[in-house]
Amino acid sequence: MSAPESGIMLHVIYVRNDNARQVIAGFASAMPVASEMWEQVDRALADVAAMGAAIGRLTAELADTRMDRANLLAAMRATLAAHADGETDPLYYLRDELDTSQARPEGHRGSS
């Protein structure tokens, strides 16, 4: 999974994080005197998974929001064209898109 347009590749970050945690485990066993320090570093590295999950969730939300915006923009353009063509109910396109977007379950907002 990648965050859009960011160049962030989560799978690469997870691999590097796992490698770093293995290095820290090696240091901890080689230098038990500093075990509290190594535990602190390990806990900080453990936060990467939570951050990755948040990035994934936000990426999906952003994609849904972008799709909603594109669908609404298309409905606005269709409404303006229908009005210009003299259709009897040009606002139908906007009403239809608004009704459709409200009927979609959360997490599937951008899907038509």
N, C-alpha and C positions, 0 to 999 in steps of 0.2 A: 504494500500500500504506500502511496506517495501523497503528500499534501499537494494540492493543486498549485502550480506555478511557483512552488517554493524551492524545488530541488531537494526537498527532504525525502529520503528513502528510509522509511521506518525499519524495514527488514535489515538494512545495513547498520543502522543505529543499534538495533537489538543485538546483532552479532558482535559489534564493538563493545557493547555494554557487557555481554556475557564474557568476552575475553578479559575485560578490565576486572570484572568480579573474580575471575579465576586467578588473575595476577594478585589481587588483593588477598585472596584466600592463601596463596603461596607465601606472600609477605607475612601474613598473620601467623602461619605455622612456623615460619623461619624466625620471626621476631615476636614471640608471644608477649614480651614486655610492653610492646606498643599495641596490644590487642584492642584497647578501647578506641584508639585512633583508627585502626583498620575497620572496626565495626561501624564507626561513624561514616567512613568513606563508603563502606558497603551499603549502609542504609541510604546514603545519598544516591548511589547508583541504582538502588531498588526503585527509586522514584521514576526512573525512565519509563517503566512499563505503564504507570498511571498517566504520565504525560503523553505517551503514545496513544493510549486509549482515548484521551481527551482530543488529541489531534484528529484521530479517526472519526470521532463523533462530530467534531466541528467541521471537518471536511465534508461529511455527508450532509450536514445541515446547510452548509454553503451551497453545495450542488443543488439541493432542493430549493433553496431560496432563489438561486439563479434561474432555475427552470420555471418557478412561479412567476418571476419577473418577466421572462421571455413569453410565457403564455399570456400574461396580462397585456403585455405590449402588443402581441399579435391580435388579441381581442379588441384593443383600442383602435388599432389600424383597421381592422375589419369593420368596426363601428363607424369610423370616419368614412370609409369607402362606401358603406351601405347608406349612410346619410347623403353622401355626394350622389349616389345612384338613385336617390329618392325612394329607398325601401320604406315600407310602412312602419317597421319596428327596428330601426338600426341599433337600438340599445340591447337587442336580443343577444348579441355576441358577448357583450360585457356581462350581462346577467348570467348567461350560460357558463362563462368561465368562472365567475365568482361562485356560482352554485356548485360547479364541479370541483373547484379547489377546496371549498368548505366540506365537501362530502368525502374527500380523500382522507385516509387515516394518517395520523401523525407519523412522520418518518417516510411517507410516500407522497409528500406534498407536490413534488415536481413531476411525478409520473402522470401522464395523461392516458 
